[in-house]
Amino acid sequence: MERKACLPSGGALGLDHFVLVIGGLMQGFFTPTEAGSVGTMGVLVLSVLKKDIGLQGFIKSLGESLRTACMVLVLVTCSAIFGHFLTVTKITLLASDWVASLPLNRYIIIVLIILIYQVGGSFIEDFAFLMIATPIFYRP
């Protein structure tokens, strides 16, 4: 309790909020999606109580959130279209046949695929890169 009293003003509320979200998630009260919703609502309530955000700031943050969500949806849609393109043009079959014909141990090939995912995931959003690269490496 002494450490909690040393926090800056409103810091104790932030710590309580953290404990609520992470504790609820770890105890099984929330799924990860629900924990994100509880966290978002908690931060909104805290910012309104502390008068850190007004109506204009709230509307601006909603607009920015909508813009970000639309960007992610465009990425997912384009990667799905790209996956269909790769399937129709049979590039995935050619690439998987080429990888299978390499004179390398299968474990080395797996390590190479992991490295490609590591490098690609560093430059492109993880889910989008996964959707782009999976049709190349996964042969049905």
DSSP file (Angstrom, degrees, kcal/mol; ACC not computed):
  #  RESIDUE AA STRUCTURE BP1 BP2  ACC     N-H-->O    O-->H-N    N-H-->O    O-->H-N    TCO  KAPPA ALPHA  PHI   PSI    X-CA   Y-CA   Z-CA
    1    1 A M     >        0   0    0      0, 0.0     4,-1.6     0, 0.0     5,-0.1   0.000 360.0 360.0 360.0 -30.7    0.0    0.0    0.0
    2    2 A E  H  >  +     0   0    0      1,-0.2     4,-0.9     2,-0.2     3,-0.0   0.904 360.0  49.3 -65.4 -39.2    2.9    2.4    0.6
    3    3 A R  H >4 S+     0   0    0      1,-0.2     3,-0.5     2,-0.2     4,-0.5   0.881 107.5  55.0 -66.2 -36.8    4.1    2.1   -2.9
    4    4 A K  H >4 S+     0   0    0      1,-0.2     3,-0.9     2,-0.2    -1,-0.2   0.862 104.6  54.0 -64.4 -34.9    0.6    2.7   -4.2
    5    5 A A  H 3< S+     0   0    0     -4,-1.6    -1,-0.2     1,-0.2    -2,-0.2   0.745 101.1  60.8 -70.8 -23.1    0.5    6.0   -2.2
    6    6 A C  T << S+     0   0    0     -4,-0.9    -1,-0.2    -3,-0.5    -2,-0.2   0.595  81.8 106.2 -80.4 -10.8    3.7    7.1   -3.9
    7    7 A L  S <  S-     0   0    0     -3,-0.9     3,-0.1    -4,-0.5     5,-0.1  -0.311  82.0 -97.7 -67.7 152.2    2.2    7.0   -7.4
    8    8 A P    >   -     0   0    0      0, 0.0     3,-2.8     0, 0.0     4,-0.5  -0.129  63.7 -62.4 -61.9 169.0    1.4   10.3   -9.1
    9    9 A S  T 3  S+     0   0    0      1,-0.3    -3,-0.0     2,-0.2     0, 0.0  -0.296 129.3  12.3 -58.3 131.2   -2.2   11.6   -8.9
   10   10 A G  T 3> S+     0   0    0     -3,-0.1     4,-1.7     1,-0.0    -1,-0.3   0.300  96.6 110.6  84.4  -9.3   -4.4    9.1  -10.7
   11   11 A G  H <> S+     0   0    0     -3,-2.8     4,-2.4     1,-0.2     5,-0.2   0.850  72.4  56.7 -65.9 -34.1   -1.7    6.5  -10.8
   12   12 A A  H  > S+     0   0    0     -4,-0.5     4,-2.5     1,-0.2    -1,-0.2   0.879 105.8  51.2 -64.9 -36.5   -3.4    4.3   -8.3
   13   13 A L  H  > S+     0   0    0      2,-0.2     4,-2.3     1,-0.2    -1,-0.2   0.897 109.7  50.2 -65.6 -39.3   -6.5    4.2  -10.6
   14   14 A G  H  X S+     0   0    0     -4,-1.7     4,-2.3     2,-0.2    -2,-0.2   0.890 111.1  48.5 -65.0 -39.3   -4.2    3.2  -13.4
   15   15 A L  H  X S+     0   0    0     -4,-2.4     4,-2.5     2,-0.2    -2,-0.2   0.907 111.5  49.5 -66.8 -41.9   -2.7    0.4  -11.3
   16   16 A D  H  X S+     0   0    0     -4,-2.5     4,-2.3     2,-0.2    -2,-0.2   0.888 110.3  51.6 -62.8 -38.2   -6.1   -0.8  -10.3
   17   17 A H  H  X S+     0   0    0     -4,-2.3     4,-2.5     2,-0.2     5,-0.2   0.921 109.5  49.5 -63.4 -44.8   -7.2   -0.7  -13.9
   18   18 A F  H  X S+     0   0    0     -4,-2.3     4,-2.6     1,-0.2     5,-0.5   0.923 111.7  48.3 -59.9 -45.7   -4.2   -2.8  -14.9
   19   19 A V  H  X S+     0   0    0     -4,-2.5     4,-2.0     1,-0.2     5,-0.4   0.883 111.0  52.0 -64.0 -38.3   -4.9   -5.3  -12.1
   20   20 A L  H  X S+     0   0    0     -4,-2.3     4,-2.2     3,-0.2    -2,-0.2   0.946 115.8  38.9 -62.2 -49.1   -8.6   -5.5  -13.2
   21   21 A V  H  X S+     0   0    0     -4,-2.5     4,-2.1     2,-0.2    -2,-0.2   0.967 123.9  37.0 -70.3 -53.2   -7.8   -6.2  -16.8
   22   22 A I  H  X S+     0   0    0     -4,-2.6     4,-2.9    -5,-0.2     5,-0.2   0.904 119.4  49.5 -68.5 -40.6   -4.8   -8.6  -16.4
   23   23 A G  H  X S+     0   0    0     -4,-2.0     4,-2.3    -5,-0.5     6,-0.3   0.919 111.7  48.4 -63.4 -43.5   -6.3  -10.2  -13.3
   24   24 A G  H  X>S+     0   0    0     -4,-2.2     5,-2.0    -5,-0.4     6,-1.6   0.870 114.2  47.3 -63.7 -36.5   -9.6  -10.8  -15.1
   25   25 A L  H ><5S+     0   0    0     -4,-2.1     3,-0.7     4,-0.2    -2,-0.2   0.931 114.7  44.7 -69.2 -46.3   -7.8  -12.2  -18.1
   26   26 A M  H 3<5S+     0   0    0     -4,-2.9    -2,-0.2     1,-0.2    -1,-0.2   0.814 113.1  50.9 -70.4 -29.9   -5.5  -14.5  -16.0
   27   27 A Q  H 3<5S-     0   0    0     -4,-2.3    -1,-0.2    -5,-0.2    -2,-0.2   0.560 115.8-113.1 -84.3  -8.0   -8.4  -15.7  -13.8
   28   28 A G  T <<5S+     0   0    0     -3,-0.7    -3,-0.2    -4,-0.5    -4,-0.1   0.599  83.2 121.1  89.1  11.4  -10.5  -16.6  -16.8
   29   29 A F  S   <S+     0   0    0     -5,-2.0     2,-0.3    -6,-0.3    -4,-0.2   0.839  78.0  32.5 -73.7 -31.4  -13.2  -13.9  -16.2
   30   30 A F  S    S-     0   0    0     -6,-1.6    -2,-0.2    -9,-0.1    -1,-0.1  -0.902  74.0-132.5-122.7 150.3  -12.5  -12.4  -19.6
   31   31 A T     >  -     0   0    0     -2,-0.3     4,-2.8     1,-0.1     5,-0.2  -0.522  45.5 -98.5 -81.3 167.5  -11.4  -13.7  -23.0
   32   32 A P  H  > S+     0   0    0      0, 0.0     4,-2.0     0, 0.0     5,-0.1   0.885 126.8  50.1 -57.9 -36.9   -8.6  -11.7  -24.6
   33   33 A T  H  > S+     0   0    0      2,-0.2     4,-1.9     1,-0.2     5,-0.1   0.926 112.1  46.5 -66.5 -43.6  -11.1   -9.8  -26.7
   34   34 A E  H  > S+     0   0    0      1,-0.2     4,-2.9     2,-0.2     5,-0.2   0.877 109.7  54.6 -65.6 -37.0  -13.3   -9.0  -23.7
   35   35 A A  H  X S+     0   0    0     -4,-2.8     4,-2.7     1,-0.2    -1,-0.2   0.893 107.3  50.9 -63.8 -38.4  -10.2   -7.9  -21.7
   36   36 A G  H  X S+     0   0    0     -4,-2.0     4,-2.4    -5,-0.2    -1,-0.2   0.897 111.5  47.7 -63.2 -39.7   -9.4   -5.5  -24.5
   37   37 A S  H  X S+     0   0    0     -4,-1.9     4,-2.6     2,-0.2     5,-0.2   0.917 112.5  47.9 -67.2 -43.2  -12.9   -4.1  -24.4
   38   38 A V  H  X S+     0   0    0     -4,-2.9     4,-2.5     1,-0.2    -2,-0.2   0.914 113.0  49.6 -63.3 -41.8  -12.9   -3.8  -20.6
   39   39 A G  H  X S+     0   0    0     -4,-2.7     4,-2.4    -5,-0.2    -2,-0.2   0.915 111.8  47.7 -62.5 -43.6   -9.5   -2.1  -20.8
   40   40 A T  H  X S+     0   0    0     -4,-2.4     4,-2.3     2,-0.2    -2,-0.2   0.931 113.6  46.6 -64.1 -45.9  -10.7    0.4  -23.4
   41   41 A M  H  X S+     0   0    0     -4,-2.6     4,-2.5     1,-0.2    -1,-0.2   0.894 111.9  52.3 -64.2 -38.8  -13.8    1.2  -21.5
   42   42 A G  H  X S+     0   0    0     -4,-2.5     4,-2.8    -5,-0.2    -2,-0.2   0.914 109.7  47.6 -63.9 -42.7  -11.8    1.6  -18.3
   43   43 A V  H  X S+     0   0    0     -4,-2.4     4,-2.6     2,-0.2    -1,-0.2   0.894 111.7  51.3 -65.6 -38.8   -9.4    4.0  -20.0
   44   44 A L  H  X S+     0   0    0     -4,-2.3     4,-2.0     2,-0.2    -2,-0.2   0.931 112.1  46.1 -62.6 -44.9  -12.2    6.0  -21.4
   45   45 A V  H  X S+     0   0    0     -4,-2.5     4,-2.7     1,-0.2    -2,-0.2   0.920 113.2  49.9 -64.0 -43.6  -13.9    6.3  -18.0
   46   46 A L  H  X S+     0   0    0     -4,-2.8     4,-2.4     1,-0.2    -2,-0.2   0.909 111.0  48.8 -62.3 -41.5  -10.6    7.2  -16.3
   47   47 A S  H  <>S+     0   0    0     -4,-2.6     5,-2.7     2,-0.2     6,-1.0   0.851 112.7  47.8 -69.2 -32.4   -9.9    9.9  -18.9
   48   48 A V  H ><5S+     0   0    0     -4,-2.0     3,-0.7     3,-0.2    -2,-0.2   0.906 112.4  49.2 -71.7 -41.4  -13.5   11.4  -18.6
   49   49 A L  H 3<5S+     0   0    0     -4,-2.7    -2,-0.2     1,-0.2    -1,-0.2   0.891 115.2  43.4 -64.3 -38.7  -13.2   11.3  -14.8
   50   50 A K  T 3<5S-     0   0    0     -4,-2.4    -1,-0.2    -5,-0.2    -2,-0.2   0.483 110.3-125.8 -84.3  -1.6   -9.8   13.1  -14.9
   51   51 A K  T < 5 +     0   0    0     -3,-0.7    -3,-0.2    -4,-0.3    -4,-0.1   0.855  68.3 134.5  58.8  38.8  -11.1   15.5  -17.5
   52   52 A D      < +     0   0    0     -5,-2.7     2,-0.4    -6,-0.2    -4,-0.2   0.673  65.2  43.2 -85.5 -19.6   -8.3   14.6  -19.9
   53   53 A I        -     0   0    0     -6,-1.0    -1,-0.2    -9,-0.1     2,-0.1  -0.985  66.4-166.8-132.9 136.5  -10.5   14.2  -22.9
   54   54 A G     >  -     0   0    0     -2,-0.4     4,-2.2    -3,-0.1     5,-0.2  -0.400  45.8 -86.1-105.6-171.8  -13.4   16.3  -24.1
   55   55 A L  H  > S+     0   0    0      2,-0.2     4,-2.3     1,-0.2     5,-0.2   0.900 127.8  50.4 -65.3 -40.6  -16.1   15.6  -26.7
   56   56 A Q  H  > S+     0   0    0      1,-0.2     4,-2.3     2,-0.2    -1,-0.2   0.908 111.2  48.5 -64.9 -41.1  -13.9   16.9  -29.5
   57   57 A G  H  > S+     0   0    0      2,-0.2     4,-2.4     1,-0.2    -1,-0.2   0.881 111.0  51.1 -64.8 -37.9  -11.0   14.7  -28.4
   58   58 A F  H  X S+     0   0    0     -4,-2.2     4,-2.1     2,-0.2    -2,-0.2   0.914 111.0  47.4 -65.4 -43.3  -13.3   11.7  -28.2
   59   59 A I  H  X S+     0   0    0     -4,-2.3     4,-2.1     2,-0.2    -2,-0.2   0.895 112.0  51.0 -65.3 -39.7  -14.7   12.2  -31.7
   60   60 A K  H  X S+     0   0    0     -4,-2.3     4,-2.2     1,-0.2    -2,-0.2   0.918 110.1  48.6 -63.9 -42.7  -11.1   12.6  -33.0
   61   61 A S  H  X S+     0   0    0     -4,-2.4     4,-2.3     1,-0.2    -1,-0.2   0.858 109.4  53.2 -67.6 -33.9  -10.0    9.4  -31.4
   62   62 A L  H  X S+     0   0    0     -4,-2.1     4,-2.4     2,-0.2    -1,-0.2   0.916 109.2  49.4 -64.3 -41.4  -13.0    7.6  -32.8
   63   63 A G  H  X S+     0   0    0     -4,-2.1     4,-2.1     2,-0.2    -2,-0.2   0.906 111.9  47.6 -62.6 -42.3  -12.1    8.8  -36.3
   64   64 A E  H  X S+     0   0    0     -4,-2.2     4,-2.3     2,-0.2    -1,-0.2   0.885 111.8  50.4 -67.4 -38.3   -8.5    7.7  -35.9
   65   65 A S  H  X S+     0   0    0     -4,-2.3     4,-2.5     2,-0.2    -2,-0.2   0.908 110.5  49.4 -64.8 -41.7   -9.6    4.3  -34.6
   66   66 A L  H  X S+     0   0    0     -4,-2.4     4,-2.3     2,-0.2    -2,-0.2   0.900 110.2  51.2 -64.1 -40.1  -12.0    3.9  -37.5
   67   67 A R  H  X S+     0   0    0     -4,-2.1     4,-2.0     2,-0.2    -2,-0.2   0.924 111.3  47.2 -63.3 -44.4   -9.2    4.8  -40.0
   68   68 A T  H  X S+     0   0    0     -4,-2.3     4,-2.1     1,-0.2    -2,-0.2   0.911 111.4  50.9 -64.0 -42.7   -6.8    2.2  -38.4
   69   69 A A  H  X S+     0   0    0     -4,-2.5     4,-2.2     1,-0.2    -1,-0.2   0.892 109.5  50.9 -62.6 -39.6   -9.5   -0.5  -38.5
   70   70 A C  H  X S+     0   0    0     -4,-2.3     4,-2.3     2,-0.2    -1,-0.2   0.887 107.7  53.1 -65.4 -38.2  -10.2    0.2  -42.1
   71   71 A M  H  X S+     0   0    0     -4,-2.0     4,-2.3     2,-0.2    -2,-0.2   0.915 109.4  48.5 -62.2 -42.4   -6.5    0.0  -43.0
   72   72 A V  H  X S+     0   0    0     -4,-2.1     4,-2.5     1,-0.2    -2,-0.2   0.911 110.9  50.6 -64.9 -41.2   -6.3   -3.4  -41.3
   73   73 A L  H  X S+     0   0    0     -4,-2.2     4,-2.5     1,-0.2    -1,-0.2   0.880 109.4  50.9 -64.4 -36.9   -9.3   -4.6  -43.2
   74   74 A V  H  X S+     0   0    0     -4,-2.3     4,-2.9     2,-0.2     5,-0.2   0.913 110.1  50.4 -65.6 -41.5   -7.8   -3.4  -46.5
   75   75 A L  H  X S+     0   0    0     -4,-2.3     4,-2.4     2,-0.2    -2,-0.2   0.932 112.4  46.2 -60.2 -46.1   -4.6   -5.3  -45.7
   76   76 A V  H  X S+     0   0    0     -4,-2.5     4,-1.9     2,-0.2    -2,-0.2   0.915 114.1  48.2 -64.5 -42.6   -6.5   -8.5  -44.9
   77   77 A T  H  X S+     0   0    0     -4,-2.5     4,-2.3     2,-0.2    -2,-0.2   0.929 112.8  47.4 -63.7 -45.8   -8.7   -8.2  -48.0
   78   78 A C  H  X S+     0   0    0     -4,-2.9     4,-2.6     1,-0.2    -1,-0.2   0.883 111.0  51.1 -65.6 -37.5   -5.7   -7.5  -50.3
   79   79 A S  H  X S+     0   0    0     -4,-2.4     4,-2.3    -5,-0.2    -1,-0.2   0.863 109.4  51.2 -69.4 -32.8   -3.8  -10.5  -48.8
   80   80 A A  H  X S+     0   0    0     -4,-1.9     4,-2.1     2,-0.2    -2,-0.2   0.911 111.4  47.5 -66.4 -41.4   -6.8  -12.7  -49.4
   81   81 A I  H  X S+     0   0    0     -4,-2.3     4,-2.3     2,-0.2    -2,-0.2   0.909 111.8  50.4 -63.9 -41.8   -6.9  -11.6  -53.0
   82   82 A F  H  X S+     0   0    0     -4,-2.6     4,-2.6     1,-0.2    -2,-0.2   0.893 108.2  53.1 -63.2 -39.7   -3.2  -12.1  -53.4
   83   83 A G  H  X S+     0   0    0     -4,-2.3     4,-1.9     2,-0.2    -1,-0.2   0.904 109.7  47.8 -61.7 -41.7   -3.6  -15.6  -51.9
   84   84 A H  H  X S+     0   0    0     -4,-2.1     4,-2.8     2,-0.2     5,-0.2   0.895 110.4  52.7 -65.4 -39.4   -6.2  -16.4  -54.5
   85   85 A F  H  X S+     0   0    0     -4,-2.3     4,-2.4     1,-0.2     6,-0.3   0.927 109.3  48.9 -60.3 -45.0   -4.0  -15.0  -57.3
   86   86 A L  H  <>S+     0   0    0     -4,-2.6     5,-1.3     1,-0.2     6,-1.0   0.883 113.2  47.8 -63.1 -37.0   -1.1  -17.2  -56.2
   87   87 A T  H ><5S+     0   0    0     -4,-1.9     3,-0.8     2,-0.2    -2,-0.2   0.925 112.3  47.5 -69.4 -44.5   -3.4  -20.3  -56.1
   88   88 A V  H 3<5S+     0   0    0     -4,-2.8    -2,-0.2     1,-0.2    -1,-0.2   0.885 114.1  46.5 -65.5 -39.4   -4.9  -19.6  -59.6
   89   89 A T  T 3<5S-     0   0    0     -4,-2.4    -1,-0.2    -5,-0.2    -2,-0.2   0.496 106.6-128.6 -83.4  -1.4   -1.5  -19.0  -61.2
   90   90 A K  T <>5 +     0   0    0     -3,-0.8     4,-1.9    -4,-0.4    -3,-0.2   0.698  65.8 136.0  63.8  21.7   -0.2  -22.1  -59.5
   91   91 A I  H  >< +     0   0    0     -5,-1.3     4,-2.8    -6,-0.3     5,-0.2   0.874  68.2  56.9 -64.9 -36.2    2.8  -20.2  -58.1
   92   92 A T  H  > S+     0   0    0     -6,-1.0     4,-2.6     1,-0.2    -1,-0.2   0.901 106.7  48.3 -63.8 -39.9    2.4  -21.9  -54.8
   93   93 A L  H  > S+     0   0    0     -7,-0.3     4,-2.4     2,-0.2    -1,-0.2   0.919 113.0  47.8 -66.2 -42.6    2.7  -25.4  -56.4
   94   94 A L  H  X S+     0   0    0     -4,-1.9     4,-2.3     2,-0.2    -2,-0.2   0.916 114.0  47.2 -63.0 -42.9    5.8  -24.3  -58.3
   95   95 A A  H  X S+     0   0    0     -4,-2.8     4,-2.5     2,-0.2    -2,-0.2   0.911 113.4  47.0 -67.1 -41.9    7.4  -22.8  -55.2
   96   96 A S  H  X S+     0   0    0     -4,-2.6     4,-2.3    -5,-0.2    -1,-0.2   0.878 112.5  50.3 -69.7 -35.3    6.6  -25.8  -53.0
   97   97 A D  H  X S+     0   0    0     -4,-2.4     4,-1.6    -5,-0.2    -2,-0.2   0.905 111.5  49.1 -64.9 -40.8    7.9  -28.3  -55.6
   98   98 A W  H  < S+     0   0    0     -4,-2.3     4,-0.5     2,-0.2    -2,-0.2   0.926 112.5  46.7 -63.7 -44.6   11.1  -26.2  -55.9
   99   99 A V  H >< S+     0   0    0     -4,-2.5     3,-0.9     1,-0.2    -2,-0.2   0.898 112.2  51.1 -64.4 -40.1   11.6  -26.2  -52.1
  100  100 A A  H 3< S+     0   0    0     -4,-2.3    -1,-0.2     1,-0.2    -2,-0.2   0.801 108.0  53.2 -67.6 -28.1   10.9  -29.9  -51.9
  101  101 A S  T 3< S+     0   0    0     -4,-1.6    -1,-0.2    -5,-0.1    -2,-0.2   0.525  81.2 115.0 -86.0  -4.7   13.4  -30.6  -54.6
  102  102 A L  S <  S-     0   0    0     -3,-0.9     2,-1.7    -4,-0.5     7,-0.1  -0.396  75.1-124.4 -64.6 140.5   16.2  -28.7  -52.9
  103  103 A P  S    S+     0   0    0      0, 0.0     2,-0.3     0, 0.0    -1,-0.1  -0.240  74.4 112.4 -82.4  52.3   19.1  -31.0  -51.8
  104  104 A L  S    S-     0   0    0     -2,-1.7     2,-0.1    -4,-0.1    -2,-0.0  -0.859  76.8 -95.0-122.0 156.5   18.8  -29.9  -48.2
  105  105 A N    >>  -     0   0    0     -2,-0.3     4,-1.7     1,-0.1     3,-0.6  -0.392  36.4-120.5 -64.1 145.5   17.7  -31.6  -45.0
  106  106 A R  H 3> S+     0   0    0      1,-0.2     4,-2.0     2,-0.2    -1,-0.1   0.806 112.5  57.1 -63.4 -28.4   14.0  -31.0  -44.2
  107  107 A Y  H 3> S+     0   0    0      2,-0.2     4,-2.1     1,-0.2    -1,-0.2   0.848 104.4  51.5 -71.8 -32.5   14.9  -29.4  -40.9
  108  108 A I  H <> S+     0   0    0     -3,-0.6     4,-2.3     2,-0.2    -2,-0.2   0.887 108.5  52.1 -68.4 -38.3   17.1  -26.9  -42.6
  109  109 A I  H  X S+     0   0    0     -4,-1.7     4,-2.4     2,-0.2    -2,-0.2   0.909 108.8  50.1 -63.7 -41.2   14.2  -26.0  -44.9
  110  110 A I  H  X S+     0   0    0     -4,-2.0     4,-2.4     2,-0.2    -2,-0.2   0.910 109.9  50.8 -62.5 -41.7   11.9  -25.5  -41.9
  111  111 A V  H  X S+     0   0    0     -4,-2.1     4,-2.3     1,-0.2    -2,-0.2   0.905 109.8  50.5 -63.2 -40.5   14.5  -23.2  -40.4
  112  112 A L  H  X S+     0   0    0     -4,-2.3     4,-2.3     2,-0.2    -2,-0.2   0.906 110.0  49.7 -62.8 -42.0   14.7  -21.2  -43.6
  113  113 A I  H  X S+     0   0    0     -4,-2.4     4,-2.3     2,-0.2    -2,-0.2   0.907 110.5  50.5 -63.6 -40.8   10.9  -20.9  -43.7
  114  114 A I  H  X S+     0   0    0     -4,-2.4     4,-2.4     1,-0.2    -2,-0.2   0.904 109.8  50.5 -63.0 -41.1   10.9  -19.7  -40.1
  115  115 A L  H  X S+     0   0    0     -4,-2.3     4,-2.7     2,-0.2     5,-0.2   0.891 108.6  52.0 -64.7 -38.5   13.6  -17.1  -41.0
  116  116 A I  H  X S+     0   0    0     -4,-2.3     4,-2.8     1,-0.2     5,-0.3   0.923 111.2  47.3 -62.9 -43.0   11.5  -15.9  -43.9
  117  117 A Y  H  X S+     0   0    0     -4,-2.3     4,-2.5     2,-0.2    -2,-0.2   0.895 111.8  51.8 -63.0 -38.8    8.6  -15.5  -41.6
  118  118 A Q  H  X S+     0   0    0     -4,-2.4     4,-0.7     2,-0.2    -2,-0.2   0.938 115.0  39.8 -64.0 -47.4   10.8  -13.7  -39.0
  119  119 A V  H >X S+     0   0    0     -4,-2.7     4,-0.8     2,-0.2     3,-0.7   0.929 118.2  47.3 -69.4 -45.1   12.1  -11.2  -41.6
  120  120 A G  H >X S+     0   0    0     -4,-2.8     4,-2.2     1,-0.2     3,-0.8   0.881 108.9  54.5 -64.4 -38.0    8.8  -10.7  -43.4
  121  121 A G  H 3< S+     0   0    0     -4,-2.5    -1,-0.2    -5,-0.3     5,-0.2   0.679 101.2  61.4 -69.6 -16.6    7.0  -10.2  -40.1
  122  122 A S  H << S+     0   0    0     -3,-0.7    -1,-0.2    -4,-0.7    -2,-0.2   0.768 115.2  30.4 -77.7 -25.5    9.4   -7.5  -39.2
  123  123 A F  H << S+     0   0    0     -3,-0.8     2,-0.3    -4,-0.8    -2,-0.2   0.724 120.6  46.2-106.1 -26.7    8.4   -5.3  -42.1
  124  124 A I  S  < S-     0   0    0     -4,-2.2    -1,-0.1    -5,-0.1     5,-0.1  -0.878 100.6 -86.2-117.6 149.2    4.8   -6.2  -42.7
  125  125 A E     >  -     0   0    0     -2,-0.3     4,-2.6     1,-0.1     5,-0.3  -0.279  45.6-119.6 -52.9 137.0    2.0   -6.5  -40.1
  126  126 A D  H  > S+     0   0    0      1,-0.2     4,-2.4     2,-0.2     5,-0.2   0.867 107.8  45.1 -54.7 -49.7    2.1  -10.0  -38.8
  127  127 A F  H  > S+     0   0    0      1,-0.2     4,-2.2     2,-0.2    -1,-0.2   0.895 113.9  50.2 -65.4 -39.7   -1.4  -11.2  -39.7
  128  128 A A  H  > S+     0   0    0      2,-0.2     4,-1.7     1,-0.2    -1,-0.2   0.916 112.1  47.3 -65.1 -42.4   -1.1   -9.8  -43.2
  129  129 A F  H  X S+     0   0    0     -4,-2.6     4,-3.0     2,-0.2     5,-0.3   0.887 109.9  53.7 -66.9 -37.1    2.3  -11.4  -43.8
  130  130 A L  H  X S+     0   0    0     -4,-2.4     4,-2.2    -5,-0.3    -1,-0.2   0.917 110.1  47.0 -61.5 -42.4    1.0  -14.7  -42.5
  131  131 A M  H  < S+     0   0    0     -4,-2.2    -1,-0.2     1,-0.2    -2,-0.2   0.819 115.7  46.0 -70.3 -29.1   -1.9  -14.6  -45.0
  132  132 A I  H  < S+     0   0    0     -4,-1.7     4,-0.3    -5,-0.2    -2,-0.2   0.912 119.4  38.1 -76.2 -43.3    0.5  -13.7  -47.8
  133  133 A A  H >X S+     0   0    0     -4,-3.0     4,-1.9     1,-0.2     3,-0.9   0.767  99.6  73.0 -85.1 -26.1    3.1  -16.3  -47.1
  134  134 A T  H 3X S+     0   0    0     -4,-2.2     4,-2.7    -5,-0.3    -1,-0.2   0.898  93.9  53.5 -61.0 -42.4    1.0  -19.2  -46.0
  135  135 A P  H 34 S+     0   0    0      0, 0.0    -1,-0.3     0, 0.0    -2,-0.1   0.790 109.9  51.2 -62.6 -22.8   -0.3  -20.0  -49.5
  136  136 A I  H <4 S+     0   0    0     -3,-0.9    -2,-0.2    -4,-0.3    -3,-0.1   0.921 120.2  30.7 -77.1 -43.9    3.3  -20.1  -50.7
  137  137 A F  H  < S+     0   0    0     -4,-1.9     2,-0.6     1,-0.1    -3,-0.2   0.698 107.3  74.2 -91.8 -20.1    4.6  -22.5  -48.0
  138  138 A Y     <  -     0   0    0     -4,-2.7   -42,-0.1    -5,-0.3    -1,-0.1  -0.841  60.8-167.7-100.2 120.2    1.5  -24.6  -47.4
  139  139 A R              0   0    0     -2,-0.6    -3,-0.1     1,-0.1    -2,-0.0  -0.918 360.0 360.0-108.3 114.5    0.7  -27.1  -50.1
  140  140 A P              0   0    0      0, 0.0    -1,-0.1     0, 0.0    -2,-0.0   0.503 360.0 360.0 -71.2 360.0   -2.8  -28.7  -49.7
